[in-house]
Amino acid sequence: MKRTSALRAAAAALLLTVGLGAAQAMPASAVPTAASPTASAGLLDAMRQDLGLTERQAEERLAAERTATRVESAARKAAGGAYGGSWFDAGSGRLVVALTDRAEQAEVEALGADTRIVRHSAGALDRAKARLDTRSAPSGVAGWHVDPRSNSVVVTVVRADRNAPAVRAFVDRAREAGPVTVAETATAPRTYAAGTVGGDPYYTGNVRCSIGFSVHGGFVTAGHCGGAGAAVRGWDGSAMGTFQGSSFPGNDYAYVSIHSGWWTVPVVLGWGVTPDRLVRGSAEAPIGASICRSGSTTKWHCGSVLAKNETVNYSQGAVQQMTKTSVCAEGGDSGGAFISGDQAQGVTSGGWGNCSSGGQTWFQPVNEILGRYGLTLHTA
């Protein structure tokens, strides 16, 4: 990855533009071409390629998703104990809220959401999933998550192992914990480690991973990329920082503090597919929303949020509270940024498939990482 003096000059100009102050700068790899609007030409092109949308459809969907994100928190509050989860319906362009009681239906619909009456509340489903999280799973079980659309806990099994005694026994025990639906996947998930700008590469030992998001003092990334105390080298091989905290399995997140000579900015690389993205916050996108990922191997790809709070069963152990997406990824993309519009979503953990034939990828939500380490997201 070539860095030039011209890019470094542009980096200095950006500092003045976004008001980072004299103490902050940035590696030249992070230079945005402009403080582009959410629906930039490159982003729309990526959504056209990965989601099969026209430019107008992509613009309309982004606008609808922003509305759905605002409506979701208000609807959850209005529903109270009757809340059964929610998701964005790309067909209607509206948020759908599941309710266990019709008494709250009118109030929730007045907020601009559609409603569905279901049997189980989100709280009941979360408790059923929490009971599964206390159990060990065989390798033939890929993971489990609460799915508001089916109003159940979905246990995903590897197709080739679906009839294995250990897998069948786990599913039977899962059904004792609460309402369960079984889904299949062709391949077991794996982490994306291959050997401070979102998507840029860094190295620890002989492993290459990707930066997630800049925080004041460093960046967040995936925990499986390095343990606490491990030294980090930047894209140019120079000393960059140190893992101050890391958790994997159980979680898959980490915090890296950076040395003097390295700087942070609120940017995620678009790799020439879309203009580099300014990060303006971390509002959580709903299920069904479009989402994009930046990583040092496969660069920029987009897809949709498929599920939240999924427990993913890697060979190294289960990781909880993950978000599943239809975005592809490959080795070396681990730790990279998932972003929806200009809102940070999480850091790449692992998945199955690749960016030639497709696949699915999970990320660890960024707000959980910020809370765990007491960090402040660097925003524009």
C-alpha positions as CSV (number, residue, x, y, z in Angstrom):
1,M,0.0,0.0,0.0
2,K,1.8,3.1,-1.2
3,R,1.8,6.3,0.9
4,T,2.8,9.6,-0.7
5,S,3.8,13.1,0.5
6,A,0.8,14.5,-1.3
7,L,-1.5,12.3,0.8
8,R,0.2,13.4,4.0
9,A,-0.5,17.0,3.0
10,A,-4.1,16.2,2.4
11,A,-4.2,14.5,5.9
12,A,-3.1,17.8,7.5
13,A,-5.8,19.6,5.6
14,L,-8.4,17.2,6.9
15,L,-7.4,17.9,10.5
16,L,-8.4,21.5,10.1
17,T,-11.6,20.5,8.3
18,V,-12.9,18.2,11.0
19,G,-11.4,20.2,13.9
20,L,-9.2,17.6,15.5
21,G,-6.8,20.0,17.0
22,A,-3.0,20.4,16.7
23,A,-2.3,17.2,18.8
24,Q,-4.2,15.0,16.3
25,A,-3.1,13.9,12.9
26,M,-3.6,10.8,10.8
27,P,-1.8,8.2,8.7
28,A,-1.9,9.1,5.1
29,S,-3.8,5.9,4.3
30,A,-6.8,7.4,6.0
31,V,-7.2,10.5,3.9
32,P,-10.9,11.0,2.9
33,T,-11.4,12.5,-0.5
34,A,-14.1,14.7,1.0
35,A,-16.6,14.9,3.8
36,S,-19.0,13.2,1.6
37,P,-22.8,12.9,2.2
38,T,-24.1,9.6,3.5
39,A,-25.4,8.6,0.1
40,S,-22.1,9.1,-1.8
41,A,-21.8,7.9,-5.4
42,G,-19.4,5.1,-4.3
43,L,-21.6,3.9,-1.5
44,L,-24.6,3.8,-3.8
45,D,-22.5,1.9,-6.4
46,A,-21.5,-0.7,-3.7
47,M,-25.2,-1.1,-2.7
48,R,-26.1,-1.6,-6.3
49,Q,-23.4,-4.3,-6.7
50,D,-24.0,-6.1,-3.5
51,L,-27.7,-5.6,-2.9
52,G,-28.9,-5.4,-6.4
53,L,-30.4,-1.9,-6.0
54,T,-30.7,1.0,-8.5
55,E,-29.2,4.3,-7.4
56,R,-32.6,5.7,-6.5
57,Q,-33.6,2.5,-4.6
58,A,-30.4,2.7,-2.6
59,E,-31.0,6.4,-1.7
60,E,-34.6,5.7,-0.7
61,R,-33.5,2.7,1.4
62,L,-30.8,4.7,3.3
63,A,-33.4,7.4,4.1
64,A,-35.9,4.8,5.3
65,E,-33.3,3.0,7.4
66,R,-32.4,6.3,9.1
67,T,-36.0,6.8,10.0
68,A,-36.4,3.2,11.2
69,T,-33.3,3.6,13.5
70,R,-34.9,6.7,15.1
71,V,-38.3,5.0,15.5
72,E,-36.9,1.8,17.0
73,S,-35.9,3.2,20.4
74,A,-39.2,5.1,20.8
75,A,-41.2,2.0,19.8
76,R,-39.3,-0.2,22.3
77,K,-40.1,2.3,25.1
78,A,-43.8,2.5,24.1
79,A,-44.2,-1.3,23.9
80,G,-42.7,-1.9,27.3
81,G,-43.0,-5.5,28.4
82,A,-45.0,-6.4,25.3
83,Y,-42.0,-5.7,23.1
84,G,-41.1,-8.7,21.0
85,G,-38.3,-7.3,18.9
86,S,-38.1,-5.4,15.7
87,W,-36.7,-5.4,12.2
88,F,-36.5,-3.2,9.1
89,D,-38.6,-4.5,6.2
90,A,-36.8,-3.6,3.0
91,G,-40.0,-4.2,1.0
92,S,-42.1,-1.7,2.7
93,G,-39.3,0.6,3.9
94,R,-40.6,0.6,7.4
95,L,-39.7,-0.7,10.9
96,V,-41.8,-3.7,12.0
97,V,-42.3,-4.1,15.8
98,A,-43.4,-7.4,17.3
99,L,-45.9,-7.1,20.2
100,T,-47.3,-9.7,22.6
101,D,-50.3,-7.4,23.5
102,R,-52.6,-5.5,21.2
103,A,-53.1,-2.8,23.9
104,E,-49.8,-1.1,22.8
105,Q,-50.4,-1.6,19.1
106,A,-52.0,1.9,18.4
107,E,-49.3,3.8,20.3
108,V,-46.5,2.0,18.5
109,E,-48.1,2.4,15.1
110,A,-48.5,6.1,15.8
111,L,-44.7,6.4,15.9
112,G,-44.5,5.3,12.3
113,A,-43.9,1.5,12.7
114,D,-45.9,-1.5,11.5
115,T,-46.7,-4.1,14.1
116,R,-47.0,-7.9,14.3
117,I,-48.7,-9.8,17.2
118,V,-46.5,-12.6,18.5
119,R,-46.5,-15.1,21.4
120,H,-43.2,-14.5,23.0
121,S,-41.7,-11.2,24.3
122,A,-38.1,-10.2,23.5
123,G,-37.3,-10.6,27.2
124,A,-38.6,-14.2,27.2
125,L,-36.5,-15.1,24.1
126,D,-33.4,-13.4,25.5
127,R,-33.7,-15.5,28.6
128,A,-34.1,-18.7,26.5
129,K,-31.0,-17.8,24.6
130,A,-29.1,-17.0,27.8
131,R,-29.8,-20.5,29.1
132,L,-28.2,-21.9,25.9
133,D,-25.2,-19.6,26.4
134,T,-24.4,-21.6,29.6
135,R,-24.0,-24.8,27.6
136,S,-21.1,-26.1,25.5
137,A,-21.9,-26.8,21.9
138,P,-20.4,-29.4,19.6
139,S,-18.5,-28.2,16.5
140,G,-21.5,-29.1,14.3
141,V,-23.5,-26.3,15.9
142,A,-22.6,-23.0,14.2
143,G,-24.4,-20.7,16.6
144,W,-27.7,-19.4,17.9
145,H,-29.6,-16.1,18.1
146,V,-32.9,-14.5,18.9
147,D,-34.9,-13.9,15.7
148,P,-37.8,-11.5,16.1
149,R,-39.2,-12.4,12.7
150,S,-39.8,-16.0,13.6
151,N,-40.4,-15.1,17.3
152,S,-37.9,-17.9,18.3
153,V,-34.4,-18.7,19.1
154,V,-32.7,-19.9,15.9
155,V,-30.1,-22.7,16.3
156,T,-27.9,-22.9,13.2
157,V,-26.3,-26.3,12.5
158,V,-23.8,-27.3,9.9
159,R,-25.7,-29.2,7.2
160,A,-23.3,-32.2,7.1
161,D,-23.5,-32.6,10.8
162,R,-27.2,-32.1,11.4
163,N,-27.8,-35.8,12.2
164,A,-24.8,-36.2,14.4
165,P,-25.8,-37.4,17.9
166,A,-24.1,-34.5,19.7
167,V,-25.8,-32.0,17.5
168,R,-29.2,-33.6,17.9
169,A,-28.7,-33.7,21.6
170,F,-27.8,-30.0,21.7
171,V,-30.9,-29.1,19.7
172,D,-33.2,-31.2,22.0
173,R,-31.8,-29.4,25.1
174,A,-32.2,-26.1,23.3
175,R,-35.9,-26.8,22.8
176,E,-36.3,-27.4,26.5
177,A,-35.0,-23.9,27.1
178,G,-37.6,-22.2,25.0
179,P,-39.1,-21.8,21.5
180,V,-36.5,-22.9,19.0
181,T,-36.2,-23.0,15.2
182,V,-33.4,-24.9,13.5
183,A,-31.6,-23.5,10.5
184,E,-28.8,-24.9,8.4
185,T,-25.5,-23.6,7.0
186,A,-23.1,-25.2,4.6
187,T,-19.9,-24.3,6.4
188,A,-18.9,-23.7,10.0
189,P,-17.8,-20.1,10.9
190,R,-14.2,-19.2,11.3
191,T,-12.3,-16.2,12.4
192,Y,-10.7,-13.9,9.7
193,A,-7.3,-13.3,11.0
194,A,-4.6,-13.9,8.3
195,G,-1.1,-13.9,9.6
196,T,-5.9,4.2,12.7
197,V,-8.2,4.1,10.2
198,G,-11.1,1.7,9.9
199,G,-10.2,-1.1,7.5
200,D,-6.4,-0.4,7.4
201,P,-4.1,-3.3,8.1
202,Y,-2.0,-3.9,11.2
203,Y,0.2,-6.7,12.3
204,T,0.8,-8.6,15.6
205,G,3.4,-11.4,15.5
206,N,2.8,-13.0,12.1
207,V,-0.9,-12.2,12.0
208,R,-2.5,-9.5,9.9
209,C,-5.8,-8.0,10.9
210,S,-7.7,-4.8,10.2
211,I,-8.4,-1.7,12.3
212,G,-12.1,-1.2,13.4
213,F,-12.7,2.3,14.6
214,S,-10.6,5.1,16.1
215,V,-11.2,5.9,19.7
216,H,-9.5,8.6,21.7
217,G,-6.1,7.1,22.4
218,G,-6.1,4.2,19.9
219,F,-8.5,1.9,18.1
220,V,-10.8,-1.1,18.6
221,T,-10.5,-4.3,16.8
222,A,-11.1,-8.1,17.2
223,G,-9.9,-9.9,20.3
224,H,-8.7,-13.0,18.4
225,C,-6.1,-10.8,16.6
226,G,-3.9,-10.5,19.8
227,G,-3.8,-10.8,23.5
228,A,-3.3,-8.0,26.1
229,G,0.3,-6.8,26.1
230,A,0.9,-7.8,22.5
231,A,2.9,-5.3,20.4
232,V,1.3,-4.0,17.2
233,R,3.0,-2.9,14.0
234,G,1.3,-0.6,11.5
235,W,0.8,-0.9,7.7
236,D,4.4,0.2,7.2
237,G,5.9,-2.2,9.7
238,S,6.8,0.4,12.3
239,A,5.9,0.1,16.0
240,M,2.3,1.3,16.3
241,G,0.9,0.4,19.7
242,T,0.0,-2.3,22.3
243,F,-3.1,-4.4,23.0
244,Q,-4.4,-2.9,26.3
245,G,-7.3,-5.2,26.6
246,S,-8.5,-8.3,24.7
247,S,-11.2,-10.9,25.0
248,F,-11.7,-14.1,23.0
249,P,-13.6,-16.4,23.0
250,G,-16.7,-15.4,25.0
251,N,-16.3,-12.0,23.4
252,D,-14.3,-11.0,20.3
253,Y,-13.1,-7.5,20.9
254,A,-9.9,-5.6,21.9
255,Y,-8.5,-2.1,22.5
256,V,-5.1,-1.1,21.1
257,S,-3.5,2.1,22.4
258,I,-1.2,3.8,19.9
259,H,2.3,5.3,20.3
260,S,3.3,8.9,19.5
261,G,3.8,9.2,15.8
262,W,0.5,7.6,15.1
263,W,-2.8,9.4,15.2
264,T,-6.5,8.7,15.1
265,V,-9.3,10.2,13.0
266,P,-13.0,9.4,12.6
267,V,-12.6,7.7,9.2
268,V,-13.3,4.3,7.6
269,L,-11.5,3.5,4.3
270,G,-13.6,3.2,1.2
271,W,-10.7,1.7,-0.8
272,G,-11.6,3.6,-3.9
273,V,-15.0,1.9,-4.1
274,T,-16.6,4.7,-2.1
275,P,-15.1,7.9,-0.7
276,D,-13.6,7.3,2.7
277,R,-16.4,7.5,5.3
278,L,-16.5,10.0,8.2
279,V,-17.8,8.4,11.4
280,R,-20.4,10.6,13.1
281,G,-21.8,8.3,15.8
282,S,-22.7,4.7,16.7
283,A,-26.5,4.5,16.5
284,E,-27.4,0.8,16.1
285,A,-29.0,-0.1,12.8
286,P,-32.0,-2.5,13.0
287,I,-32.3,-6.0,11.6
288,G,-32.8,-5.8,7.9
289,A,-30.9,-2.6,7.4
290,S,-28.1,-2.3,4.9
291,I,-24.5,-2.3,6.2
292,C,-21.0,-2.2,4.8
293,R,-17.6,-3.5,5.8
294,S,-14.1,-2.3,5.3
295,G,-11.1,-4.7,5.7
296,S,-7.5,-4.9,4.5
297,T,-8.0,-8.0,2.4
298,T,-11.3,-7.7,0.5
299,K,-11.7,-3.9,1.0
300,W,-15.3,-2.6,0.8
301,H,-18.4,-4.8,0.6
302,C,-22.1,-4.3,1.6
303,G,-25.0,-6.4,2.7
304,S,-27.8,-6.5,5.3
305,V,-28.1,-7.1,9.0
306,L,-29.6,-10.6,9.4
307,A,-29.7,-11.2,13.2
308,K,-28.5,-9.7,16.5
309,N,-27.3,-11.2,19.8
310,E,-26.2,-14.4,18.2
311,T,-23.9,-16.8,19.9
312,V,-21.3,-18.0,17.3
313,N,-19.6,-21.4,18.0
314,Y,-16.0,-21.1,16.7
315,S,-13.6,-24.0,17.0
316,Q,-11.8,-21.9,19.7
317,G,-15.0,-21.5,21.7
318,A,-18.3,-19.7,21.6
319,V,-18.6,-15.9,21.2
320,Q,-21.8,-14.2,22.4
321,Q,-23.7,-11.0,21.5
322,M,-22.7,-11.0,17.9
323,T,-24.5,-9.5,14.9
324,K,-24.9,-11.6,11.7
325,T,-24.7,-10.0,8.3
326,S,-24.9,-11.1,4.6
327,V,-21.6,-9.3,4.0
328,C,-18.7,-11.4,2.7
329,A,-15.2,-11.3,4.3
330,E,-11.9,-13.2,4.1
331,G,-8.7,-13.8,6.0
332,G,-7.1,-10.6,7.2
333,D,-10.4,-8.7,7.4
334,S,-10.7,-9.5,11.1
335,G,-11.2,-6.5,13.3
336,G,-12.2,-4.3,10.4
337,A,-15.1,-1.8,10.5
338,F,-18.8,-2.4,10.0
339,I,-20.6,0.9,9.3
340,S,-24.2,1.8,8.3
341,G,-24.4,5.2,6.7
342,D,-22.1,7.3,8.9
343,Q,-22.8,5.3,12.1
344,A,-20.2,2.8,13.5
345,Q,-21.7,-0.6,14.0
346,G,-19.0,-3.1,15.1
347,V,-15.7,-4.9,14.4
348,T,-15.4,-7.9,12.1
349,S,-15.1,-11.3,13.9
350,G,-15.5,-14.2,11.5
351,G,-17.9,-16.1,9.3
352,W,-18.0,-18.5,6.4
353,G,-17.6,-18.2,2.6
354,N,-15.6,-15.6,0.7
355,C,-16.1,-12.6,-1.5
356,S,-16.0,-14.6,-4.8
357,S,-18.9,-17.0,-4.0
358,G,-20.5,-15.1,-1.1
359,G,-21.0,-15.9,2.6
360,Q,-22.0,-14.4,5.9
361,T,-19.9,-12.5,8.5
362,W,-20.5,-11.7,12.1
363,F,-19.3,-8.6,14.0
364,Q,-19.0,-7.6,17.7
365,P,-21.1,-4.4,18.3
366,V,-19.0,-1.4,18.9
367,N,-21.0,0.1,21.7
368,E,-20.3,-3.0,23.8
369,I,-16.6,-2.5,23.3
370,L,-16.7,1.1,24.1
371,G,-18.5,0.4,27.3
372,R,-16.3,-2.5,28.3
373,Y,-13.1,-0.4,28.1
374,G,-14.5,3.0,28.9
375,L,-13.6,4.4,25.5
376,T,-14.9,7.3,23.5
377,L,-15.5,6.8,19.8
378,H,-13.6,9.4,17.7
379,T,-16.4,11.1,15.7
380,A,-16.5,13.9,13.1
